[in-house]
Amino acid sequence: MSERKLLTIIIPQNREKEAQLFKVLTSINNQVGIDLTTVAIKIIGDGGYRISEDFFDNFKFLDINYVYYYPAHGPGYARQIGLEQTRSKYLAYLDADDTLSNVNSLWQFVNVLRDTGDHQVIFSRYIEERSPQTLLDERYIIREFNPSAVYGKWLNVDYLRAYAFYWHPKLQHAYEDTFFLDSVLTFATDIYYLDIPTYMWLYHNDSIVRTNVDYNSNCLDQYVLESRLWIQEMEKRAPQRLKFDINNGLANIYIFYIQHPPVAAIERKFQEEIKEYVRENKDYIDLSYSQKLFNSKSFSTSLSKFIAFWQPYLSDNCGLQVKR
């Protein structure tokens, strides 16, 4: 169709097979209150298992485009491919092992546009499915607005293109959502909060954020890398933010370190990333200012421990002239 569609739903796919895709595509196929001819679906096969082309014959009323490449580059790369290929007015991201939460999820967004006009971001709640061992009345819980995950949101494509927002290629398996969404939300001047769940985050035993090892402890080096990349991005986009963001980063990294100490396998990488963060940002680091930012977060750990953590990295022995 030459006419611009309303929405493109981008679905990264790697190890998910036809049975799982059937669930997510059925949740789209069953939507009411929206003309599905205005919706495009892009499934980005990021290496891994390749979906049989005739599988999509089960969904003749959906406009599905399947793109497959090899080798895999991670979900952020797949979402970037989807973003680059999108030609609709809005886009939404949906994981291949999740679903929309109900049959009027898309209508809720359309209703916002009808009643209030266009927005840069429309931001909804989501439902989390917990472990089957959870008590039945607590199995499904409605979550607050999540600024660190792309699900449950419609993003205005013209806005994304105007600011050239992108999924960072160095963040392949952790905190890729955080980098992208922080950029999108930081510069947005028109965000609509839809106080209704539209997305279902399904439980999977092998999910990377639900394994026995704490996801944040297992990826703490990537958290610091994301912080470094964020500062580099702000240096280009909003240099007036640098002093705050860099010193606030010291507070946030330390808090994450206390809450999610790195597993032994990444301890060295974590230390290397910390050193790079300090080295790259030494001209803006002000430990007194960072202490105030840390203190304002009302974190239970003492201020003295915060200072003791950073002092070795900020000492003159490292060859840095750091403000104190």
Buried (B, 14 or more C-beta within 10 A) or exposed (E): EEEEBBBBBBBBBBEBBBEBBBBBBBBBBBBEEBEBEBBBBBBBBBBBBEBEEEBBEBBEEBBBEBBBEEEBBBBBBBBBBBBEBBEBBBBBBBBBBBBBBBEBBBBBBBBBBEEEEBBBBBBBBBBBBBEEEEEEEEBBEEBEBBBEBBBBBBBBBEBBEEBEBBBBEEBBEBBBBBBBBBBBBBBBEEBBEBEBBBBBBBBBEEEEEEEEEBBBBBBBBBBBBBBBBBBEBBBEBEEEBBBBBBBBBBBBBBBBBBEBBBBEEBEEBBBBBBBEBBEBBBEBBBBEBBBEBBEEEEBEBEEEEBBEBBEEBBEEEEEBEBBE
